[in-house]
């Protein structure tokens, strides 16, 4: 239970911006496609929303996109969206 986010603090897509979320997902998809990786293995929409919600405060231990092969794959392109 301690690892589950509190529903009352879950980010609202409207506060982040649906266009921003869509642009981030599209960027991830394009990057993955260029590297011949299925984008569904890289991230989910909910992961993108959480990452954008945390922005510059996002920690690698909390986001699999910020560590390991996913971080290497996404590289700088992801950093442009989390600030």
N, C-alpha and C positions, 0 to 999 in steps of 0.2 A: 504493500500500500504506500509506503514512503516514496517509492519510485514513480508512482502515478501522479501526473499533474492534477492540481486542484481545478475542477471544472470552472470555478468562479474566476480563476486567474488565467484561463485559457485565452490566447489571443483571438481577437475578433478580426476576421478577414477585412471587414469594412475599415477598420482603423489602419491597417497596413496598406490597403489599396489593392483591389482586385487586379488592376492593370500591372502593378508592381509584382504581384505574385505570379501572374501569367507570364510576364517578361522574364522573371527568374527561372521559372520552369522551362520556358522555351530556350533560354540560354543553356541550361543544363542539358536539355535534350539535344541541342545542336552540338555541344561539346562532346557529349557521349557518342553521338552518331559519327562525328569525325574520327573518334578513336575506336569505332566499331564495338561499342559497348551498349547494351540495352539500357536505356535511361531509367527504366523501372528498377534496375538494380542499384542505381546511384542514389535516388531519393524518392520520397513520396511527397505528395502535396502538403500533408500535415507537417512533415519535416521542414519543408521550405517555409511554411507559415511560422513555425516556431523559431527558425533561424532568423527570419526577417524581423520578427517581433523582438528578439533579443539584440539584434544588430551588432554593434561593436562590442557589446558585453558578452557575446556568445563564446562559450568555452569548448574546446575540442572534446573534452570528456563528455559533454552533453549532446554533441552533434556528430554523428558518424560521417557527415559530409566534410567535417573539418579535420579528419584524421585518416591515416592509412591511404589506401589506393584511391579512395574517393577524393581526398584532398589533393593528391597528386594529379588526378584526372582533371579536376575542376580548376585548380591553380588560381591564378589572378582573376579569372572571370567571375568567380564567386565573390571575391572581396569587393568587387564593384557594387554588389547588391546589399551587403550587410552593413555598410556604413550609413 
